[in-house]
Amino acid sequence: MDRLKRKSLIVEAVSALLILLFLYATLTKLLSPNALRHDMLNQPFPRWFTEILIWLIPGVEILLAIA
């Protein structure tokens, strides 16, 4: 029983850290949109697709953190 509790605690801790990681990544993208735009324009995507991704990626990260 003690082993099961410890394993459950580890799983919950890792889950919480991943949620914090996604929220941190999203927050940095939302607080510095010019840097995100610059970085995304340096990727090998078509420009029209990059413009969509600039807004889509932070939204998806928020949804993943909530899920």
N, C-alpha and C positions, 0 to 999 in steps of 0.2 A: 504494500500500500504506500509506504514512504517513497519507494522508487517511482511509483506512478505519479505521485504528487510532484516530485522533483522534475520529472520529464514534462509534466504539464506546465510547470512554472517556466521551464526553459523555452518551451514552445510559445508561451504567452509573451515572454521577454523578447524573443526574436521577432515575433509579430509586431510588438510595440515599437521596436527599433526600426523595422522596415516602414512602418507607418510614419514615424518621425522623419526617416530619410526621404520618403516621397513628399511629405509636406515641406521639408526644407528645400528640396530641389524645386518644387513649385513656387515657393515664396521667393527664392532668388531669381527665378525667371520672371515673375510678375513685378518684382521691384526694380529690375534692370532690363526693361524690354528692348532697349537699344542694343545692349550686348547680345541678347538672345537673337535679335534680328540679324546682327552682324555675323554671329556664329552660324546661324541657319543658312544665310546666303553663301557661306563658304562651303556648304555641303553640295554633293553632286545631284541635287534634285532640280527639277524644272522650277523656274521662278514662281509660277502660279501655284505650284504645290507647296513651295516654301512658305508663301504667304498664308496658306491654310494651316500648315503645321505650326506656325508661330502661335496661333490661338488655340489649336487643337491639343497640342501636347500638355500645356498646363491644366487644361480642363480634364483631360484623361487622367493625369496624375492625381488630381483632386478626387475624381470618382474612384480611382483605385484605392486611395487612402481611406475613403469612406467605406468602401466595400470590405 
